[in-house]
Amino acid sequence: MITRRIALTAITFAALAAGVAQAADDMKKDNAMANMEKCFGVSLAGKNDCAAGPGTTCAGTSKVDYQGNSFKMIAKGTCTTIKTPKGTGSLNAIKS
């Protein structure tokens, strides 16, 4: 009976520790994303992050290089300094 109680306690603590570790990882990801912004018109075909506009579904679905309605997540403050053959990056979708 005591062995069973000890095992149950150990399993409970292991589950709690796993939950705490997962929460810490989620916080790191949230902090990293807080320092990122969407930059439209800078990704290569098939290399975009989500929201590639009509005719596409999500990440990796842009059809052409520098598609104006697809974005890439990049470090905040750097988007408009990125130069492409079609101009610079934009914080808003670029109409083609």
Phi and psi in radians as a Rosetta constraint file:
Dihedral C 1 N 2 CA 2 C 2 CIRCULARHARMONIC -1.168 0.35
Dihedral N 2 CA 2 C 2 N 3 CIRCULARHARMONIC -0.702 0.35
Dihedral C 2 N 3 CA 3 C 3 CIRCULARHARMONIC -1.063 0.35
Dihedral N 3 CA 3 C 3 N 4 CIRCULARHARMONIC -0.701 0.35
Dihedral C 3 N 4 CA 4 C 4 CIRCULARHARMONIC -1.136 0.35
Dihedral N 4 CA 4 C 4 N 5 CIRCULARHARMONIC -0.733 0.35
Dihedral C 4 N 5 CA 5 C 5 CIRCULARHARMONIC -1.130 0.35
Dihedral N 5 CA 5 C 5 N 6 CIRCULARHARMONIC -0.708 0.35
Dihedral C 5 N 6 CA 6 C 6 CIRCULARHARMONIC -1.128 0.35
Dihedral N 6 CA 6 C 6 N 7 CIRCULARHARMONIC -0.750 0.35
Dihedral C 6 N 7 CA 7 C 7 CIRCULARHARMONIC -1.104 0.35
Dihedral N 7 CA 7 C 7 N 8 CIRCULARHARMONIC -0.755 0.35
Dihedral C 7 N 8 CA 8 C 8 CIRCULARHARMONIC -1.106 0.35
Dihedral N 8 CA 8 C 8 N 9 CIRCULARHARMONIC -0.708 0.35
Dihedral C 8 N 9 CA 9 C 9 CIRCULARHARMONIC -1.116 0.35
Dihedral N 9 CA 9 C 9 N 10 CIRCULARHARMONIC -0.745 0.35
Dihedral C 9 N 10 CA 10 C 10 CIRCULARHARMONIC -1.104 0.35
Dihedral N 10 CA 10 C 10 N 11 CIRCULARHARMONIC -0.738 0.35
Dihedral C 10 N 11 CA 11 C 11 CIRCULARHARMONIC -1.115 0.35
Dihedral N 11 CA 11 C 11 N 12 CIRCULARHARMONIC -0.723 0.35
Dihedral C 11 N 12 CA 12 C 12 CIRCULARHARMONIC -1.076 0.35
Dihedral N 12 CA 12 C 12 N 13 CIRCULARHARMONIC -0.813 0.35
Dihedral C 12 N 13 CA 13 C 13 CIRCULARHARMONIC -1.127 0.35
Dihedral N 13 CA 13 C 13 N 14 CIRCULARHARMONIC -0.650 0.35
Dihedral C 13 N 14 CA 14 C 14 CIRCULARHARMONIC -1.113 0.35
Dihedral N 14 CA 14 C 14 N 15 CIRCULARHARMONIC -0.729 0.35
Dihedral C 14 N 15 CA 15 C 15 CIRCULARHARMONIC -1.138 0.35
Dihedral N 15 CA 15 C 15 N 16 CIRCULARHARMONIC -0.733 0.35
Dihedral C 15 N 16 CA 16 C 16 CIRCULARHARMONIC -1.085 0.35
Dihedral N 16 CA 16 C 16 N 17 CIRCULARHARMONIC -0.755 0.35
Dihedral C 16 N 17 CA 17 C 17 CIRCULARHARMONIC -1.104 0.35
Dihedral N 17 CA 17 C 17 N 18 CIRCULARHARMONIC -0.696 0.35
Dihedral C 17 N 18 CA 18 C 18 CIRCULARHARMONIC -1.122 0.35
Dihedral N 18 CA 18 C 18 N 19 CIRCULARHARMONIC -0.703 0.35
Dihedral C 18 N 19 CA 19 C 19 CIRCULARHARMONIC -1.114 0.35
Dihedral N 19 CA 19 C 19 N 20 CIRCULARHARMONIC -0.729 0.35
Dihedral C 19 N 20 CA 20 C 20 CIRCULARHARMONIC -1.124 0.35
Dihedral N 20 CA 20 C 20 N 21 CIRCULARHARMONIC -0.739 0.35
Dihedral C 20 N 21 CA 21 C 21 CIRCULARHARMONIC -1.097 0.35
Dihedral N 21 CA 21 C 21 N 22 CIRCULARHARMONIC -0.725 0.35
Dihedral C 21 N 22 CA 22 C 22 CIRCULARHARMONIC -1.111 0.35
Dihedral N 22 CA 22 C 22 N 23 CIRCULARHARMONIC -0.737 0.35
Dihedral C 22 N 23 CA 23 C 23 CIRCULARHARMONIC -1.097 0.35
Dihedral N 23 CA 23 C 23 N 24 CIRCULARHARMONIC -0.689 0.35
Dihedral C 23 N 24 CA 24 C 24 CIRCULARHARMONIC -1.130 0.35
Dihedral N 24 CA 24 C 24 N 25 CIRCULARHARMONIC -0.718 0.35
Dihedral C 24 N 25 CA 25 C 25 CIRCULARHARMONIC -1.100 0.35
Dihedral N 25 CA 25 C 25 N 26 CIRCULARHARMONIC -0.738 0.35
Dihedral C 25 N 26 CA 26 C 26 CIRCULARHARMONIC -1.084 0.35
Dihedral N 26 CA 26 C 26 N 27 CIRCULARHARMONIC -0.685 0.35
Dihedral C 26 N 27 CA 27 C 27 CIRCULARHARMONIC -1.135 0.35
Dihedral N 27 CA 27 C 27 N 28 CIRCULARHARMONIC -0.698 0.35
Dihedral C 27 N 28 CA 28 C 28 CIRCULARHARMONIC -1.091 0.35
Dihedral N 28 CA 28 C 28 N 29 CIRCULARHARMONIC -0.753 0.35
Dihedral C 28 N 29 CA 29 C 29 CIRCULARHARMONIC -1.130 0.35
Dihedral N 29 CA 29 C 29 N 30 CIRCULARHARMONIC -0.726 0.35
Dihedral C 29 N 30 CA 30 C 30 CIRCULARHARMONIC -1.087 0.35
Dihedral N 30 CA 30 C 30 N 31 CIRCULARHARMONIC -0.736 0.35
Dihedral C 30 N 31 CA 31 C 31 CIRCULARHARMONIC -1.134 0.35
Dihedral N 31 CA 31 C 31 N 32 CIRCULARHARMONIC -0.690 0.35
Dihedral C 31 N 32 CA 32 C 32 CIRCULARHARMONIC -1.134 0.35
Dihedral N 32 CA 32 C 32 N 33 CIRCULARHARMONIC -0.722 0.35
Dihedral C 32 N 33 CA 33 C 33 CIRCULARHARMONIC -1.197 0.35
Dihedral N 33 CA 33 C 33 N 34 CIRCULARHARMONIC -0.467 0.35
Dihedral C 33 N 34 CA 34 C 34 CIRCULARHARMONIC -1.152 0.35
Dihedral N 34 CA 34 C 34 N 35 CIRCULARHARMONIC -0.386 0.35
Dihedral C 34 N 35 CA 35 C 35 CIRCULARHARMONIC -1.714 0.35
Dihedral N 35 CA 35 C 35 N 36 CIRCULARHARMONIC 0.240 0.35
Dihedral C 35 N 36 CA 36 C 36 CIRCULARHARMONIC -2.069 0.35
Dihedral N 36 CA 36 C 36 N 37 CIRCULARHARMONIC 2.777 0.35
Dihedral C 36 N 37 CA 37 C 37 CIRCULARHARMONIC -2.511 0.35
Dihedral N 37 CA 37 C 37 N 38 CIRCULARHARMONIC 2.767 0.35
Dihedral C 37 N 38 CA 38 C 38 CIRCULARHARMONIC -1.350 0.35
Dihedral N 38 CA 38 C 38 N 39 CIRCULARHARMONIC 2.317 0.35
Dihedral C 38 N 39 CA 39 C 39 CIRCULARHARMONIC -2.205 0.35
Dihedral N 39 CA 39 C 39 N 40 CIRCULARHARMONIC 2.008 0.35
Dihedral C 39 N 40 CA 40 C 40 CIRCULARHARMONIC -1.541 0.35
Dihedral N 40 CA 40 C 40 N 41 CIRCULARHARMONIC 2.533 0.35
Dihedral C 40 N 41 CA 41 C 41 CIRCULARHARMONIC 1.402 0.35
Dihedral N 41 CA 41 C 41 N 42 CIRCULARHARMONIC 0.310 0.35
Dihedral C 41 N 42 CA 42 C 42 CIRCULARHARMONIC -2.071 0.35
Dihedral N 42 CA 42 C 42 N 43 CIRCULARHARMONIC -0.174 0.35
Dihedral C 42 N 43 CA 43 C 43 CIRCULARHARMONIC -1.528 0.35
Dihedral N 43 CA 43 C 43 N 44 CIRCULARHARMONIC 2.668 0.35
Dihedral C 43 N 44 CA 44 C 44 CIRCULARHARMONIC -1.439 0.35
Dihedral N 44 CA 44 C 44 N 45 CIRCULARHARMONIC 2.820 0.35
Dihedral C 44 N 45 CA 45 C 45 CIRCULARHARMONIC -0.937 0.35
Dihedral N 45 CA 45 C 45 N 46 CIRCULARHARMONIC 2.246 0.35
Dihedral C 45 N 46 CA 46 C 46 CIRCULARHARMONIC 1.342 0.35
Dihedral N 46 CA 46 C 46 N 47 CIRCULARHARMONIC 0.064 0.35
Dihedral C 46 N 47 CA 47 C 47 CIRCULARHARMONIC -2.017 0.35
Dihedral N 47 CA 47 C 47 N 48 CIRCULARHARMONIC 0.185 0.35
Dihedral C 47 N 48 CA 48 C 48 CIRCULARHARMONIC -1.325 0.35
Dihedral N 48 CA 48 C 48 N 49 CIRCULARHARMONIC 2.770 0.35
Dihedral C 48 N 49 CA 49 C 49 CIRCULARHARMONIC -1.476 0.35
Dihedral N 49 CA 49 C 49 N 50 CIRCULARHARMONIC -2.897 0.35
Dihedral C 49 N 50 CA 50 C 50 CIRCULARHARMONIC -1.087 0.35
Dihedral N 50 CA 50 C 50 N 51 CIRCULARHARMONIC 3.033 0.35
Dihedral C 50 N 51 CA 51 C 51 CIRCULARHARMONIC 1.097 0.35
Dihedral N 51 CA 51 C 51 N 52 CIRCULARHARMONIC 1.141 0.35
Dihedral C 51 N 52 CA 52 C 52 CIRCULARHARMONIC -1.614 0.35
Dihedral N 52 CA 52 C 52 N 53 CIRCULARHARMONIC 0.219 0.35
Dihedral C 52 N 53 CA 53 C 53 CIRCULARHARMONIC 1.435 0.35
Dihedral N 53 CA 53 C 53 N 54 CIRCULARHARMONIC -2.992 0.35
Dihedral C 53 N 54 CA 54 C 54 CIRCULARHARMONIC -0.985 0.35
Dihedral N 54 CA 54 C 54 N 55 CIRCULARHARMONIC 2.413 0.35
Dihedral C 54 N 55 CA 55 C 55 CIRCULARHARMONIC 1.532 0.35
Dihedral N 55 CA 55 C 55 N 56 CIRCULARHARMONIC -0.049 0.35
Dihedral C 55 N 56 CA 56 C 56 CIRCULARHARMONIC -2.254 0.35
Dihedral N 56 CA 56 C 56 N 57 CIRCULARHARMONIC 2.804 0.35
Dihedral C 56 N 57 CA 57 C 57 CIRCULARHARMONIC -1.847 0.35
Dihedral N 57 CA 57 C 57 N 58 CIRCULARHARMONIC -0.800 0.35
Dihedral C 57 N 58 CA 58 C 58 CIRCULARHARMONIC -3.015 0.35
Dihedral N 58 CA 58 C 58 N 59 CIRCULARHARMONIC -2.543 0.35
Dihedral C 58 N 59 CA 59 C 59 CIRCULARHARMONIC -0.935 0.35
Dihedral N 59 CA 59 C 59 N 60 CIRCULARHARMONIC 2.359 0.35
Dihedral C 59 N 60 CA 60 C 60 CIRCULARHARMONIC 1.336 0.35
Dihedral N 60 CA 60 C 60 N 61 CIRCULARHARMONIC 0.260 0.35
Dihedral C 60 N 61 CA 61 C 61 CIRCULARHARMONIC -1.926 0.35
Dihedral N 61 CA 61 C 61 N 62 CIRCULARHARMONIC 0.070 0.35
Dihedral C 61 N 62 CA 62 C 62 CIRCULARHARMONIC -1.154 0.35
Dihedral N 62 CA 62 C 62 N 63 CIRCULARHARMONIC 2.541 0.35
Dihedral C 62 N 63 CA 63 C 63 CIRCULARHARMONIC -1.666 0.35
Dihedral N 63 CA 63 C 63 N 64 CIRCULARHARMONIC -0.420 0.35
Dihedral C 63 N 64 CA 64 C 64 CIRCULARHARMONIC -2.327 0.35
Dihedral N 64 CA 64 C 64 N 65 CIRCULARHARMONIC 2.770 0.35
Dihedral C 64 N 65 CA 65 C 65 CIRCULARHARMONIC -1.121 0.35
Dihedral N 65 CA 65 C 65 N 66 CIRCULARHARMONIC 2.463 0.35
Dihedral C 65 N 66 CA 66 C 66 CIRCULARHARMONIC 1.047 0.35
Dihedral N 66 CA 66 C 66 N 67 CIRCULARHARMONIC 0.578 0.35
Dihedral C 66 N 67 CA 67 C 67 CIRCULARHARMONIC -1.025 0.35
Dihedral N 67 CA 67 C 67 N 68 CIRCULARHARMONIC 2.196 0.35
Dihedral C 67 N 68 CA 68 C 68 CIRCULARHARMONIC -1.161 0.35
Dihedral N 68 CA 68 C 68 N 69 CIRCULARHARMONIC -0.416 0.35
Dihedral C 68 N 69 CA 69 C 69 CIRCULARHARMONIC -1.805 0.35
Dihedral N 69 CA 69 C 69 N 70 CIRCULARHARMONIC 0.242 0.35
Dihedral C 69 N 70 CA 70 C 70 CIRCULARHARMONIC -1.988 0.35
Dihedral N 70 CA 70 C 70 N 71 CIRCULARHARMONIC 2.606 0.35
Dihedral C 70 N 71 CA 71 C 71 CIRCULARHARMONIC -2.216 0.35
Dihedral N 71 CA 71 C 71 N 72 CIRCULARHARMONIC 2.879 0.35
Dihedral C 71 N 72 CA 72 C 72 CIRCULARHARMONIC -2.229 0.35
Dihedral N 72 CA 72 C 72 N 73 CIRCULARHARMONIC 2.394 0.35
Dihedral C 72 N 73 CA 73 C 73 CIRCULARHARMONIC -1.396 0.35
Dihedral N 73 CA 73 C 73 N 74 CIRCULARHARMONIC 2.168 0.35
Dihedral C 73 N 74 CA 74 C 74 CIRCULARHARMONIC -2.371 0.35
Dihedral N 74 CA 74 C 74 N 75 CIRCULARHARMONIC 3.000 0.35
Dihedral C 74 N 75 CA 75 C 75 CIRCULARHARMONIC -1.073 0.35
Dihedral N 75 CA 75 C 75 N 76 CIRCULARHARMONIC 2.389 0.35
Dihedral C 75 N 76 CA 76 C 76 CIRCULARHARMONIC -0.966 0.35
Dihedral N 76 CA 76 C 76 N 77 CIRCULARHARMONIC 2.453 0.35
Dihedral C 76 N 77 CA 77 C 77 CIRCULARHARMONIC 1.504 0.35
Dihedral N 77 CA 77 C 77 N 78 CIRCULARHARMONIC 0.002 0.35
Dihedral C 77 N 78 CA 78 C 78 CIRCULARHARMONIC -1.933 0.35
Dihedral N 78 CA 78 C 78 N 79 CIRCULARHARMONIC -0.200 0.35
Dihedral C 78 N 79 CA 79 C 79 CIRCULARHARMONIC -0.984 0.35
Dihedral N 79 CA 79 C 79 N 80 CIRCULARHARMONIC -0.952 0.35
Dihedral C 79 N 80 CA 80 C 80 CIRCULARHARMONIC -1.274 0.35
Dihedral N 80 CA 80 C 80 N 81 CIRCULARHARMONIC -0.062 0.35
Dihedral C 80 N 81 CA 81 C 81 CIRCULARHARMONIC -1.662 0.35
Dihedral N 81 CA 81 C 81 N 82 CIRCULARHARMONIC -0.137 0.35
Dihedral C 81 N 82 CA 82 C 82 CIRCULARHARMONIC -1.369 0.35
Dihedral N 82 CA 82 C 82 N 83 CIRCULARHARMONIC 2.176 0.35
Dihedral C 82 N 83 CA 83 C 83 CIRCULARHARMONIC -1.822 0.35
Dihedral N 83 CA 83 C 83 N 84 CIRCULARHARMONIC 2.305 0.35
Dihedral C 83 N 84 CA 84 C 84 CIRCULARHARMONIC -2.185 0.35
Dihedral N 84 CA 84 C 84 N 85 CIRCULARHARMONIC 2.973 0.35
Dihedral C 84 N 85 CA 85 C 85 CIRCULARHARMONIC -1.072 0.35
Dihedral N 85 CA 85 C 85 N 86 CIRCULARHARMONIC -0.299 0.35
Dihedral C 85 N 86 CA 86 C 86 CIRCULARHARMONIC -1.814 0.35
Dihedral N 86 CA 86 C 86 N 87 CIRCULARHARMONIC 0.163 0.35
Dihedral C 86 N 87 CA 87 C 87 CIRCULARHARMONIC 2.122 0.35
Dihedral N 87 CA 87 C 87 N 88 CIRCULARHARMONIC -2.711 0.35
Dihedral C 87 N 88 CA 88 C 88 CIRCULARHARMONIC -1.761 0.35
Dihedral N 88 CA 88 C 88 N 89 CIRCULARHARMONIC 2.901 0.35
Dihedral C 88 N 89 CA 89 C 89 CIRCULARHARMONIC -1.150 0.35
Dihedral N 89 CA 89 C 89 N 90 CIRCULARHARMONIC 2.791 0.35
Dihedral C 89 N 90 CA 90 C 90 CIRCULARHARMONIC -2.351 0.35
Dihedral N 90 CA 90 C 90 N 91 CIRCULARHARMONIC 2.529 0.35
Dihedral C 90 N 91 CA 91 C 91 CIRCULARHARMONIC -1.368 0.35
Dihedral N 91 CA 91 C 91 N 92 CIRCULARHARMONIC -0.173 0.35
Dihedral C 91 N 92 CA 92 C 92 CIRCULARHARMONIC -2.163 0.35
Dihedral N 92 CA 92 C 92 N 93 CIRCULARHARMONIC 2.709 0.35
Dihedral C 92 N 93 CA 93 C 93 CIRCULARHARMONIC -0.993 0.35
Dihedral N 93 CA 93 C 93 N 94 CIRCULARHARMONIC 2.443 0.35
Dihedral C 93 N 94 CA 94 C 94 CIRCULARHARMONIC -1.739 0.35
Dihedral N 94 CA 94 C 94 N 95 CIRCULARHARMONIC 2.180 0.35
Dihedral C 94 N 95 CA 95 C 95 CIRCULARHARMONIC -1.343 0.35
Dihedral N 95 CA 95 C 95 N 96 CIRCULARHARMONIC 2.298 0.35
